Amino acid sequence: MYDIIVIGAGPAGCMTAKRIAETGHKVLLAEKMEFPREKSCSGILIKKSIQMVEAEFGKIPESVFSNPQINQGIILTNEDDQVFKFESEGYNIWRSSFDYWMAREAESSGADLRTSTTALSCKEEDDLVVVKFKNNIETAQVVIACDGAASRIGRGLLNVSPDYIFTYQTFSRGTIDLDSQFFHAFLDPRLSQYDAWFNVKDDFLIMGVGVKNPSLMEKYHSRFVSFLKSHYNAHIESIVKTEVGIMPYITPEFSFYLGKGRVLFAGEAANLLNPLGEGISSALASGYVAAEAIKFYENPDFMSDSYKNGLKSEIDYMIRQWKFLGEISPKFKY
């Protein structure tokens, strides 16, 4: 039997597992994929994320960076073609390498890391949580579900049907007249049903769109590429890779799924995400707070209250982001 089972070895899960394992608890960190695994993500660490990671994990290794290594900020273009440039240095990383590094650090701190281990369900029985995995069953005092926007644990335990944004992005060789040092977001509804984006990693031009209806992914993406060709002289030599992902469809009402009984949710599994899709900082913050709340696991109600109170500043930050973005674009009006 484990003291704590953490499901999902992304930033939230690795943060939680590492901090709890360092206190001497027996921790299982279960990841459904084999590392290094792909994660459809912009791979930008904002200052807030960098500070949390380096405080808990140490210096981020060169092996996780892509070029340009420094992201200078974000440039937003709204529905009225108004351009807003926000400069703030961050890191440009590959999530596959970054998550693998964090998982290994959690393992080095004492967590039992198991890959290719899919959690199917969990339920409370006699002051324990029973987790059914694809190939076995484990028990723990507490479970932290960090299994992403499509959390199987969340759907089963909370009986919720969260809304998703489906992301579709291509990695291409070519040229474009956009500053590769910045992440570019376009809010024109003609280009996407959420937002469209462009950024550069190594020699790849990454062009993506967020849609509510997955059957429209390629249609909106094609429209966005045509826009980049006509407005920014994009020239696509070849498409090397295509990625499809999902993220929570965050709205100003902020429906969070923070936990039930001895099960807490962190990261996107908790519906924590900033309005333009930046989720790493929220994942790290919620993972950190979950590890702090675990100190009170003998009293699940107190543990849950501690977790919710600890996340108040993070949720307030998300609300400020909404209000700020709502001043730029009516589709994000809070």
Helices and strands as residue ranges (DSSP letters): E 2-7, H 11-21, E 27-30, E 44-45, H 47-57, G 62-64, E 65-77, E 83-93, H 95-108, E 112-114, E 119-125, E 128-133, E 137-145, H 152-158, E 164-175, E 183-186, E 196-201, E 204-211, G 214-216, H 217-232, E 235-248, E 259-260, E 263-265, G 267-270, H 280-293, G 294-296, H 300-310, H 312-326, G 330-332
